[in-house]
Amino acid sequence: VATKRWTPVVDVTLSTVASQTISNAADGKARHGATVEFAAPQSGTYRIEVGRGGLATNLASLGYDVAAQKYVSREPMTFAERPRGLTQDPTYFYIPKETKSLDLEVWDAHNRKSIELFKGVSEKGLIKSRNIDVGRRGTHRIELQPGEAGNLARVSGNGFAFPLLYSVPQLWAKCPAELLVPRRIATADGLKLQE
C-alpha cells in the first residue's frame, strides 16, 4: 500500500487451465468450466486479470454455479478491464456525487449499446431516471440531471465491449451487489463502508 503499486504473485504465462465438461447442468446441456485456484500469500486486496475466454463465454462472479446455471451467492467482484465478447447481461458502475457529466467512449462497432441512469433505490429496486442510446462508436457526453450523480448506472447492449469511462472510475460489476467503490469516493459520498 505504501508504494501504491501492485505486486505480481502469479506468473500469467503459467495460469492457464483447460476447461472440463460439466454434464449435470440444470438445463441438460453440456457446459464447460474451469476452476483456477491460487493460495493467497498474505491477507490483502488482490487484482485478477481476465484474459481471453473463448467463443460464447459468459463472465460470472465467484458466486455463480455453472452446473445449476444460477447465482448461489453474491461476492464482491469488480472489474476494471474492457473485455470484448458476445452478448452478456447488463453491467453496473457507480457515478460519484460531484460528477456533472458522464463522459465515455464506445469502442466496438455493434451499434447497440445504452446507458440506463438511476436516481435512487426503493424497496422494489433501482428507480429509473432515463435511458440513453450510446450505440454509435466514438465519444459521448451525457449531462447528468439532478439525482443521477451518487447513484448507479447500467450498460447494456448487443455484443459486450465495456466502454471507456472518463469522468467516473473505470470499475464495473455484473450486479449492484458485487460492485466495489473506492474507499475515498465511498467516504466522500456517505456510502456505507464494509470492514
PyMOL commands that place a pseudoatom at each C-alpha (Angstrom):
pseudoatom trace, name=CA, resn=VAL, resi=1, chain=A, elem=C, hetatm=0, pos=[0.000, 0.000, 0.000]
pseudoatom trace, name=CA, resn=ALA, resi=2, chain=A, elem=C, hetatm=0, pos=[2.824, 2.410, 0.870]
pseudoatom trace, name=CA, resn=THR, resi=3, chain=A, elem=C, hetatm=0, pos=[4.368, 2.091, -2.615]
pseudoatom trace, name=CA, resn=LYS, resi=4, chain=A, elem=C, hetatm=0, pos=[0.935, 2.459, -4.308]
pseudoatom trace, name=CA, resn=ARG, resi=5, chain=A, elem=C, hetatm=0, pos=[1.597, -0.301, -6.810]
pseudoatom trace, name=CA, resn=TRP, resi=6, chain=A, elem=C, hetatm=0, pos=[0.549, -3.887, -7.425]
pseudoatom trace, name=CA, resn=THR, resi=7, chain=A, elem=C, hetatm=0, pos=[2.953, -6.740, -6.719]
pseudoatom trace, name=CA, resn=PRO, resi=8, chain=A, elem=C, hetatm=0, pos=[2.535, -9.741, -9.070]
pseudoatom trace, name=CA, resn=VAL, resi=9, chain=A, elem=C, hetatm=0, pos=[2.060, -13.019, -7.193]
pseudoatom trace, name=CA, resn=VAL, resi=10, chain=A, elem=C, hetatm=0, pos=[1.228, -15.304, -10.147]
pseudoatom trace, name=CA, resn=ASP, resi=11, chain=A, elem=C, hetatm=0, pos=[3.076, -15.811, -13.424]
pseudoatom trace, name=CA, resn=VAL, resi=12, chain=A, elem=C, hetatm=0, pos=[0.389, -15.053, -16.040]
pseudoatom trace, name=CA, resn=THR, resi=13, chain=A, elem=C, hetatm=0, pos=[2.076, -17.354, -18.574]
pseudoatom trace, name=CA, resn=LEU, resi=14, chain=A, elem=C, hetatm=0, pos=[1.548, -20.302, -16.211]
pseudoatom trace, name=CA, resn=SER, resi=15, chain=A, elem=C, hetatm=0, pos=[-2.035, -19.554, -15.123]
pseudoatom trace, name=CA, resn=THR, resi=16, chain=A, elem=C, hetatm=0, pos=[-3.996, -21.202, -17.948]
pseudoatom trace, name=CA, resn=VAL, resi=17, chain=A, elem=C, hetatm=0, pos=[-6.296, -24.124, -17.159]
pseudoatom trace, name=CA, resn=ALA, resi=18, chain=A, elem=C, hetatm=0, pos=[-8.214, -26.173, -19.742]
pseudoatom trace, name=CA, resn=SER, resi=19, chain=A, elem=C, hetatm=0, pos=[-11.979, -26.306, -19.259]
pseudoatom trace, name=CA, resn=GLN, resi=20, chain=A, elem=C, hetatm=0, pos=[-13.778, -29.509, -18.331]
pseudoatom trace, name=CA, resn=THR, resi=21, chain=A, elem=C, hetatm=0, pos=[-17.229, -30.719, -19.386]
pseudoatom trace, name=CA, resn=ILE, resi=22, chain=A, elem=C, hetatm=0, pos=[-19.934, -30.241, -16.756]
pseudoatom trace, name=CA, resn=SER, resi=23, chain=A, elem=C, hetatm=0, pos=[-22.546, -32.889, -17.568]
pseudoatom trace, name=CA, resn=ASN, resi=24, chain=A, elem=C, hetatm=0, pos=[-25.060, -32.244, -14.792]
pseudoatom trace, name=CA, resn=ALA, resi=25, chain=A, elem=C, hetatm=0, pos=[-26.147, -28.787, -15.989]
pseudoatom trace, name=CA, resn=ALA, resi=26, chain=A, elem=C, hetatm=0, pos=[-29.670, -27.870, -14.857]
pseudoatom trace, name=CA, resn=ASP, resi=27, chain=A, elem=C, hetatm=0, pos=[-30.988, -27.498, -18.414]
pseudoatom trace, name=CA, resn=GLY, resi=28, chain=A, elem=C, hetatm=0, pos=[-29.476, -30.804, -19.612]
pseudoatom trace, name=CA, resn=LYS, resi=29, chain=A, elem=C, hetatm=0, pos=[-26.988, -29.103, -21.939]
pseudoatom trace, name=CA, resn=ALA, resi=30, chain=A, elem=C, hetatm=0, pos=[-23.294, -29.790, -21.626]
pseudoatom trace, name=CA, resn=ARG, resi=31, chain=A, elem=C, hetatm=0, pos=[-21.318, -26.867, -20.239]
pseudoatom trace, name=CA, resn=HIS, resi=32, chain=A, elem=C, hetatm=0, pos=[-17.619, -26.256, -19.900]
pseudoatom trace, name=CA, resn=GLY, resi=33, chain=A, elem=C, hetatm=0, pos=[-15.987, -24.688, -16.908]
pseudoatom trace, name=CA, resn=ALA, resi=34, chain=A, elem=C, hetatm=0, pos=[-12.606, -24.225, -15.332]
pseudoatom trace, name=CA, resn=THR, resi=35, chain=A, elem=C, hetatm=0, pos=[-11.553, -23.686, -11.758]
pseudoatom trace, name=CA, resn=VAL, resi=36, chain=A, elem=C, hetatm=0, pos=[-8.296, -21.876, -11.144]
pseudoatom trace, name=CA, resn=GLU, resi=37, chain=A, elem=C, hetatm=0, pos=[-7.103, -21.576, -7.562]
pseudoatom trace, name=CA, resn=PHE, resi=38, chain=A, elem=C, hetatm=0, pos=[-4.030, -19.926, -6.093]
pseudoatom trace, name=CA, resn=ALA, resi=39, chain=A, elem=C, hetatm=0, pos=[-3.135, -19.651, -2.433]
pseudoatom trace, name=CA, resn=ALA, resi=40, chain=A, elem=C, hetatm=0, pos=[-3.037, -16.053, -1.211]
pseudoatom trace, name=CA, resn=PRO, resi=41, chain=A, elem=C, hetatm=0, pos=[0.464, -15.496, 0.217]
pseudoatom trace, name=CA, resn=GLN, resi=42, chain=A, elem=C, hetatm=0, pos=[-0.877, -12.878, 2.657]
pseudoatom trace, name=CA, resn=SER, resi=43, chain=A, elem=C, hetatm=0, pos=[-4.060, -11.050, 3.550]
pseudoatom trace, name=CA, resn=GLY, resi=44, chain=A, elem=C, hetatm=0, pos=[-4.937, -8.009, 1.467]
pseudoatom trace, name=CA, resn=THR, resi=45, chain=A, elem=C, hetatm=0, pos=[-6.573, -6.893, -1.754]
pseudoatom trace, name=CA, resn=TYR, resi=46, chain=A, elem=C, hetatm=0, pos=[-5.894, -8.894, -4.911]
pseudoatom trace, name=CA, resn=ARG, resi=47, chain=A, elem=C, hetatm=0, pos=[-6.476, -7.966, -8.530]
pseudoatom trace, name=CA, resn=ILE, resi=48, chain=A, elem=C, hetatm=0, pos=[-7.345, -10.698, -11.028]
pseudoatom trace, name=CA, resn=GLU, resi=49, chain=A, elem=C, hetatm=0, pos=[-6.888, -10.035, -14.730]
pseudoatom trace, name=CA, resn=VAL, resi=50, chain=A, elem=C, hetatm=0, pos=[-9.396, -11.720, -17.025]
pseudoatom trace, name=CA, resn=GLY, resi=51, chain=A, elem=C, hetatm=0, pos=[-7.896, -12.774, -20.349]
pseudoatom trace, name=CA, resn=ARG, resi=52, chain=A, elem=C, hetatm=0, pos=[-9.441, -14.283, -23.455]
pseudoatom trace, name=CA, resn=GLY, resi=53, chain=A, elem=C, hetatm=0, pos=[-12.270, -16.646, -22.573]
pseudoatom trace, name=CA, resn=GLY, resi=54, chain=A, elem=C, hetatm=0, pos=[-13.210, -18.244, -25.855]
pseudoatom trace, name=CA, resn=LEU, resi=55, chain=A, elem=C, hetatm=0, pos=[-16.211, -18.028, -28.162]
pseudoatom trace, name=CA, resn=ALA, resi=56, chain=A, elem=C, hetatm=0, pos=[-19.629, -17.692, -26.449]
pseudoatom trace, name=CA, resn=THR, resi=57, chain=A, elem=C, hetatm=0, pos=[-18.053, -17.466, -22.991]
pseudoatom trace, name=CA, resn=ASN, resi=58, chain=A, elem=C, hetatm=0, pos=[-20.053, -15.794, -20.229]
pseudoatom trace, name=CA, resn=LEU, resi=59, chain=A, elem=C, hetatm=0, pos=[-18.353, -13.858, -17.478]
pseudoatom trace, name=CA, resn=ALA, resi=60, chain=A, elem=C, hetatm=0, pos=[-19.664, -14.589, -13.988]
pseudoatom trace, name=CA, resn=SER, resi=61, chain=A, elem=C, hetatm=0, pos=[-18.571, -13.905, -10.459]
pseudoatom trace, name=CA, resn=LEU, resi=62, chain=A, elem=C, hetatm=0, pos=[-17.274, -16.390, -7.913]
pseudoatom trace, name=CA, resn=GLY, resi=63, chain=A, elem=C, hetatm=0, pos=[-20.812, -16.919, -6.572]
pseudoatom trace, name=CA, resn=TYR, resi=64, chain=A, elem=C, hetatm=0, pos=[-22.124, -18.451, -9.828]
pseudoatom trace, name=CA, resn=ASP, resi=65, chain=A, elem=C, hetatm=0, pos=[-22.801, -22.206, -10.005]
pseudoatom trace, name=CA, resn=VAL, resi=66, chain=A, elem=C, hetatm=0, pos=[-22.149, -23.200, -13.639]
pseudoatom trace, name=CA, resn=ALA, resi=67, chain=A, elem=C, hetatm=0, pos=[-23.922, -26.579, -13.381]
pseudoatom trace, name=CA, resn=ALA, resi=68, chain=A, elem=C, hetatm=0, pos=[-27.057, -25.136, -11.742]
pseudoatom trace, name=CA, resn=GLN, resi=69, chain=A, elem=C, hetatm=0, pos=[-26.974, -22.061, -14.030]
pseudoatom trace, name=CA, resn=LYS, resi=70, chain=A, elem=C, hetatm=0, pos=[-27.673, -19.673, -11.142]
pseudoatom trace, name=CA, resn=TYR, resi=71, chain=A, elem=C, hetatm=0, pos=[-26.021, -17.478, -8.544]
pseudoatom trace, name=CA, resn=VAL, resi=72, chain=A, elem=C, hetatm=0, pos=[-25.709, -19.150, -5.165]
pseudoatom trace, name=CA, resn=SER, resi=73, chain=A, elem=C, hetatm=0, pos=[-24.167, -16.069, -3.521]
pseudoatom trace, name=CA, resn=ARG, resi=74, chain=A, elem=C, hetatm=0, pos=[-23.153, -12.525, -4.370]
pseudoatom trace, name=CA, resn=GLU, resi=75, chain=A, elem=C, hetatm=0, pos=[-19.486, -11.930, -3.676]
pseudoatom trace, name=CA, resn=PRO, resi=76, chain=A, elem=C, hetatm=0, pos=[-17.764, -8.602, -4.351]
pseudoatom trace, name=CA, resn=MET, resi=77, chain=A, elem=C, hetatm=0, pos=[-16.235, -8.943, -7.813]
pseudoatom trace, name=CA, resn=THR, resi=78, chain=A, elem=C, hetatm=0, pos=[-15.478, -5.694, -9.570]
pseudoatom trace, name=CA, resn=PHE, resi=79, chain=A, elem=C, hetatm=0, pos=[-13.716, -5.392, -12.931]
pseudoatom trace, name=CA, resn=ALA, resi=80, chain=A, elem=C, hetatm=0, pos=[-11.550, -2.623, -14.407]
pseudoatom trace, name=CA, resn=GLU, resi=81, chain=A, elem=C, hetatm=0, pos=[-10.844, -4.174, -17.814]
pseudoatom trace, name=CA, resn=ARG, resi=82, chain=A, elem=C, hetatm=0, pos=[-12.627, -3.513, -21.103]
pseudoatom trace, name=CA, resn=PRO, resi=83, chain=A, elem=C, hetatm=0, pos=[-13.145, -7.066, -22.391]
pseudoatom trace, name=CA, resn=ARG, resi=84, chain=A, elem=C, hetatm=0, pos=[-14.766, -7.894, -25.718]
pseudoatom trace, name=CA, resn=GLY, resi=85, chain=A, elem=C, hetatm=0, pos=[-17.160, -10.785, -26.215]
pseudoatom trace, name=CA, resn=LEU, resi=86, chain=A, elem=C, hetatm=0, pos=[-20.614, -11.863, -27.250]
pseudoatom trace, name=CA, resn=THR, resi=87, chain=A, elem=C, hetatm=0, pos=[-23.791, -10.688, -25.537]
pseudoatom trace, name=CA, resn=GLN, resi=88, chain=A, elem=C, hetatm=0, pos=[-23.596, -10.535, -21.749]
pseudoatom trace, name=CA, resn=ASP, resi=89, chain=A, elem=C, hetatm=0, pos=[-26.005, -9.456, -19.058]
pseudoatom trace, name=CA, resn=PRO, resi=90, chain=A, elem=C, hetatm=0, pos=[-26.030, -5.710, -18.329]
pseudoatom trace, name=CA, resn=THR, resi=91, chain=A, elem=C, hetatm=0, pos=[-23.220, -4.363, -16.154]
pseudoatom trace, name=CA, resn=TYR, resi=92, chain=A, elem=C, hetatm=0, pos=[-23.250, -1.675, -13.447]
pseudoatom trace, name=CA, resn=PHE, resi=93, chain=A, elem=C, hetatm=0, pos=[-20.966, 1.165, -12.366]
pseudoatom trace, name=CA, resn=TYR, resi=94, chain=A, elem=C, hetatm=0, pos=[-21.150, 3.987, -9.807]
pseudoatom trace, name=CA, resn=ILE, resi=95, chain=A, elem=C, hetatm=0, pos=[-21.320, 7.718, -10.587]
pseudoatom trace, name=CA, resn=PRO, resi=96, chain=A, elem=C, hetatm=0, pos=[-19.791, 9.771, -7.714]
pseudoatom trace, name=CA, resn=LYS, resi=97, chain=A, elem=C, hetatm=0, pos=[-21.931, 12.588, -6.271]
pseudoatom trace, name=CA, resn=GLU, resi=98, chain=A, elem=C, hetatm=0, pos=[-19.916, 15.535, -7.595]
pseudoatom trace, name=CA, resn=THR, resi=99, chain=A, elem=C, hetatm=0, pos=[-19.935, 14.284, -11.212]
pseudoatom trace, name=CA, resn=LYS, resi=100, chain=A, elem=C, hetatm=0, pos=[-21.511, 16.777, -13.653]
pseudoatom trace, name=CA, resn=SER, resi=101, chain=A, elem=C, hetatm=0, pos=[-21.411, 14.701, -16.835]
pseudoatom trace, name=CA, resn=LEU, resi=102, chain=A, elem=C, hetatm=0, pos=[-20.870, 11.087, -17.763]
pseudoatom trace, name=CA, resn=ASP, resi=103, chain=A, elem=C, hetatm=0, pos=[-18.100, 11.080, -20.370]
pseudoatom trace, name=CA, resn=LEU, resi=104, chain=A, elem=C, hetatm=0, pos=[-17.419, 7.799, -22.131]
pseudoatom trace, name=CA, resn=GLU, resi=105, chain=A, elem=C, hetatm=0, pos=[-16.169, 6.241, -25.327]
pseudoatom trace, name=CA, resn=VAL, resi=106, chain=A, elem=C, hetatm=0, pos=[-17.791, 3.339, -27.146]
pseudoatom trace, name=CA, resn=TRP, resi=107, chain=A, elem=C, hetatm=0, pos=[-15.088, 1.428, -28.998]
pseudoatom trace, name=CA, resn=ASP, resi=108, chain=A, elem=C, hetatm=0, pos=[-16.984, -1.515, -30.507]
pseudoatom trace, name=CA, resn=ALA, resi=109, chain=A, elem=C, hetatm=0, pos=[-18.988, -1.486, -33.737]
pseudoatom trace, name=CA, resn=HIS, resi=110, chain=A, elem=C, hetatm=0, pos=[-22.110, -3.400, -32.615]
pseudoatom trace, name=CA, resn=ASN, resi=111, chain=A, elem=C, hetatm=0, pos=[-24.174, -0.156, -32.766]
pseudoatom trace, name=CA, resn=ARG, resi=112, chain=A, elem=C, hetatm=0, pos=[-26.478, -1.315, -29.954]
pseudoatom trace, name=CA, resn=LYS, resi=113, chain=A, elem=C, hetatm=0, pos=[-25.467, -0.026, -26.543]
pseudoatom trace, name=CA, resn=SER, resi=114, chain=A, elem=C, hetatm=0, pos=[-27.342, 2.032, -23.982]
pseudoatom trace, name=CA, resn=ILE, resi=115, chain=A, elem=C, hetatm=0, pos=[-26.733, 3.634, -20.592]
pseudoatom trace, name=CA, resn=GLU, resi=116, chain=A, elem=C, hetatm=0, pos=[-29.560, 3.494, -18.079]
pseudoatom trace, name=CA, resn=LEU, resi=117, chain=A, elem=C, hetatm=0, pos=[-29.312, 6.076, -15.310]
pseudoatom trace, name=CA, resn=PHE, resi=118, chain=A, elem=C, hetatm=0, pos=[-30.973, 5.764, -11.906]
pseudoatom trace, name=CA, resn=LYS, resi=119, chain=A, elem=C, hetatm=0, pos=[-31.948, 8.316, -9.265]
pseudoatom trace, name=CA, resn=GLY, resi=120, chain=A, elem=C, hetatm=0, pos=[-32.202, 6.164, -6.174]
pseudoatom trace, name=CA, resn=VAL, resi=121, chain=A, elem=C, hetatm=0, pos=[-33.250, 2.858, -4.654]
pseudoatom trace, name=CA, resn=SER, resi=122, chain=A, elem=C, hetatm=0, pos=[-36.655, 1.878, -3.268]
pseudoatom trace, name=CA, resn=GLU, resi=123, chain=A, elem=C, hetatm=0, pos=[-37.912, -1.305, -1.632]
pseudoatom trace, name=CA, resn=LYS, resi=124, chain=A, elem=C, hetatm=0, pos=[-38.699, -2.508, -5.186]
pseudoatom trace, name=CA, resn=GLY, resi=125, chain=A, elem=C, hetatm=0, pos=[-35.184, -1.863, -6.508]
pseudoatom trace, name=CA, resn=LEU, resi=126, chain=A, elem=C, hetatm=0, pos=[-33.449, 0.819, -8.551]
pseudoatom trace, name=CA, resn=ILE, resi=127, chain=A, elem=C, hetatm=0, pos=[-35.509, 3.879, -9.504]
pseudoatom trace, name=CA, resn=LYS, resi=128, chain=A, elem=C, hetatm=0, pos=[-35.032, 4.530, -13.213]
pseudoatom trace, name=CA, resn=SER, resi=129, chain=A, elem=C, hetatm=0, pos=[-34.249, 8.064, -14.351]
pseudoatom trace, name=CA, resn=ARG, resi=130, chain=A, elem=C, hetatm=0, pos=[-33.710, 7.657, -18.112]
pseudoatom trace, name=CA, resn=ASN, resi=131, chain=A, elem=C, hetatm=0, pos=[-32.155, 5.536, -20.841]
pseudoatom trace, name=CA, resn=ILE, resi=132, chain=A, elem=C, hetatm=0, pos=[-29.616, 6.979, -23.312]
pseudoatom trace, name=CA, resn=ASP, resi=133, chain=A, elem=C, hetatm=0, pos=[-28.596, 5.408, -26.622]
pseudoatom trace, name=CA, resn=VAL, resi=134, chain=A, elem=C, hetatm=0, pos=[-24.782, 5.309, -26.899]
pseudoatom trace, name=CA, resn=GLY, resi=135, chain=A, elem=C, hetatm=0, pos=[-24.606, 2.762, -29.699]
pseudoatom trace, name=CA, resn=ARG, resi=136, chain=A, elem=C, hetatm=0, pos=[-22.617, 4.989, -32.047]
pseudoatom trace, name=CA, resn=ARG, resi=137, chain=A, elem=C, hetatm=0, pos=[-18.896, 4.306, -31.932]
pseudoatom trace, name=CA, resn=GLY, resi=138, chain=A, elem=C, hetatm=0, pos=[-16.967, 7.268, -30.516]
pseudoatom trace, name=CA, resn=THR, resi=139, chain=A, elem=C, hetatm=0, pos=[-17.153, 9.624, -27.537]
pseudoatom trace, name=CA, resn=HIS, resi=140, chain=A, elem=C, hetatm=0, pos=[-20.350, 10.575, -25.716]
pseudoatom trace, name=CA, resn=ARG, resi=141, chain=A, elem=C, hetatm=0, pos=[-21.048, 13.250, -23.093]
pseudoatom trace, name=CA, resn=ILE, resi=142, chain=A, elem=C, hetatm=0, pos=[-24.210, 12.859, -21.030]
pseudoatom trace, name=CA, resn=GLU, resi=143, chain=A, elem=C, hetatm=0, pos=[-25.056, 15.880, -18.877]
pseudoatom trace, name=CA, resn=LEU, resi=144, chain=A, elem=C, hetatm=0, pos=[-26.363, 14.477, -15.611]
pseudoatom trace, name=CA, resn=GLN, resi=145, chain=A, elem=C, hetatm=0, pos=[-29.749, 15.519, -14.246]
pseudoatom trace, name=CA, resn=PRO, resi=146, chain=A, elem=C, hetatm=0, pos=[-30.423, 16.101, -10.521]
pseudoatom trace, name=CA, resn=GLY, resi=147, chain=A, elem=C, hetatm=0, pos=[-30.264, 12.845, -8.551]
pseudoatom trace, name=CA, resn=GLU, resi=148, chain=A, elem=C, hetatm=0, pos=[-28.326, 10.831, -11.138]
pseudoatom trace, name=CA, resn=ALA, resi=149, chain=A, elem=C, hetatm=0, pos=[-24.892, 11.519, -9.610]
pseudoatom trace, name=CA, resn=GLY, resi=150, chain=A, elem=C, hetatm=0, pos=[-24.382, 9.462, -6.452]
pseudoatom trace, name=CA, resn=ASN, resi=151, chain=A, elem=C, hetatm=0, pos=[-26.227, 6.517, -7.978]
pseudoatom trace, name=CA, resn=LEU, resi=152, chain=A, elem=C, hetatm=0, pos=[-25.649, 3.528, -10.215]
pseudoatom trace, name=CA, resn=ALA, resi=153, chain=A, elem=C, hetatm=0, pos=[-25.733, 3.356, -13.993]
pseudoatom trace, name=CA, resn=ARG, resi=154, chain=A, elem=C, hetatm=0, pos=[-26.228, 0.280, -16.164]
pseudoatom trace, name=CA, resn=VAL, resi=155, chain=A, elem=C, hetatm=0, pos=[-24.631, -0.548, -19.532]
pseudoatom trace, name=CA, resn=SER, resi=156, chain=A, elem=C, hetatm=0, pos=[-26.440, -2.964, -21.816]
pseudoatom trace, name=CA, resn=GLY, resi=157, chain=A, elem=C, hetatm=0, pos=[-26.490, -3.862, -25.483]
pseudoatom trace, name=CA, resn=ASN, resi=158, chain=A, elem=C, hetatm=0, pos=[-25.691, -6.392, -28.139]
pseudoatom trace, name=CA, resn=GLY, resi=159, chain=A, elem=C, hetatm=0, pos=[-22.111, -7.548, -28.000]
pseudoatom trace, name=CA, resn=PHE, resi=160, chain=A, elem=C, hetatm=0, pos=[-20.004, -6.975, -24.926]
pseudoatom trace, name=CA, resn=ALA, resi=161, chain=A, elem=C, hetatm=0, pos=[-17.320, -4.340, -25.047]
pseudoatom trace, name=CA, resn=PHE, resi=162, chain=A, elem=C, hetatm=0, pos=[-17.425, -2.283, -21.869]
pseudoatom trace, name=CA, resn=PRO, resi=163, chain=A, elem=C, hetatm=0, pos=[-16.885, 1.399, -22.780]
pseudoatom trace, name=CA, resn=LEU, resi=164, chain=A, elem=C, hetatm=0, pos=[-14.027, 3.606, -21.645]
pseudoatom trace, name=CA, resn=LEU, resi=165, chain=A, elem=C, hetatm=0, pos=[-15.246, 5.751, -18.743]
pseudoatom trace, name=CA, resn=TYR, resi=166, chain=A, elem=C, hetatm=0, pos=[-13.546, 9.149, -18.476]
pseudoatom trace, name=CA, resn=SER, resi=167, chain=A, elem=C, hetatm=0, pos=[-15.446, 11.101, -15.796]
pseudoatom trace, name=CA, resn=VAL, resi=168, chain=A, elem=C, hetatm=0, pos=[-16.014, 8.256, -13.323]
pseudoatom trace, name=CA, resn=PRO, resi=169, chain=A, elem=C, hetatm=0, pos=[-13.854, 5.341, -12.091]
pseudoatom trace, name=CA, resn=GLN, resi=170, chain=A, elem=C, hetatm=0, pos=[-13.399, 2.560, -14.668]
pseudoatom trace, name=CA, resn=LEU, resi=171, chain=A, elem=C, hetatm=0, pos=[-14.923, -0.034, -12.312]
pseudoatom trace, name=CA, resn=TRP, resi=172, chain=A, elem=C, hetatm=0, pos=[-17.926, -2.220, -13.079]
pseudoatom trace, name=CA, resn=ALA, resi=173, chain=A, elem=C, hetatm=0, pos=[-19.686, -5.371, -11.906]
pseudoatom trace, name=CA, resn=LYS, resi=174, chain=A, elem=C, hetatm=0, pos=[-22.253, -7.856, -13.158]
pseudoatom trace, name=CA, resn=CYS, resi=175, chain=A, elem=C, hetatm=0, pos=[-24.757, -6.776, -10.499]
pseudoatom trace, name=CA, resn=PRO, resi=176, chain=A, elem=C, hetatm=0, pos=[-25.006, -3.940, -7.946]
pseudoatom trace, name=CA, resn=ALA, resi=177, chain=A, elem=C, hetatm=0, pos=[-24.300, -6.307, -5.022]
pseudoatom trace, name=CA, resn=GLU, resi=178, chain=A, elem=C, hetatm=0, pos=[-20.873, -7.159, -6.498]
pseudoatom trace, name=CA, resn=LEU, resi=179, chain=A, elem=C, hetatm=0, pos=[-19.722, -3.596, -7.192]
pseudoatom trace, name=CA, resn=LEU, resi=180, chain=A, elem=C, hetatm=0, pos=[-16.899, -2.186, -5.070]
pseudoatom trace, name=CA, resn=VAL, resi=181, chain=A, elem=C, hetatm=0, pos=[-16.434, 1.586, -4.811]
pseudoatom trace, name=CA, resn=PRO, resi=182, chain=A, elem=C, hetatm=0, pos=[-13.028, 3.093, -3.908]
pseudoatom trace, name=CA, resn=ARG, resi=183, chain=A, elem=C, hetatm=0, pos=[-12.898, 3.962, -0.194]
pseudoatom trace, name=CA, resn=ARG, resi=184, chain=A, elem=C, hetatm=0, pos=[-12.204, 7.687, -0.755]
pseudoatom trace, name=CA, resn=ILE, resi=185, chain=A, elem=C, hetatm=0, pos=[-15.245, 8.028, -3.001]
pseudoatom trace, name=CA, resn=ALA, resi=186, chain=A, elem=C, hetatm=0, pos=[-17.420, 5.934, -0.683]
pseudoatom trace, name=CA, resn=THR, resi=187, chain=A, elem=C, hetatm=0, pos=[-16.397, 8.074, 2.310]
pseudoatom trace, name=CA, resn=ALA, resi=188, chain=A, elem=C, hetatm=0, pos=[-16.902, 11.383, 0.452]
pseudoatom trace, name=CA, resn=ASP, resi=189, chain=A, elem=C, hetatm=0, pos=[-20.331, 10.272, -0.830]
pseudoatom trace, name=CA, resn=GLY, resi=190, chain=A, elem=C, hetatm=0, pos=[-21.505, 8.950, 2.547]
pseudoatom trace, name=CA, resn=LEU, resi=191, chain=A, elem=C, hetatm=0, pos=[-21.819, 5.332, 1.417]
pseudoatom trace, name=CA, resn=LYS, resi=192, chain=A, elem=C, hetatm=0, pos=[-21.902, 2.543, 3.992]
pseudoatom trace, name=CA, resn=LEU, resi=193, chain=A, elem=C, hetatm=0, pos=[-18.412, 1.080, 4.419]
pseudoatom trace, name=CA, resn=GLN, resi=194, chain=A, elem=C, hetatm=0, pos=[-17.886, -2.643, 4.947]
pseudoatom trace, name=CA, resn=GLU, resi=195, chain=A, elem=C, hetatm=0, pos=[-14.890, -3.691, 7.006]
for i in range(1, 195): cmd.bond("trace and resi %d" % i, "trace and resi %d" % (i + 1))
show_as sticks, trace
zoom trace
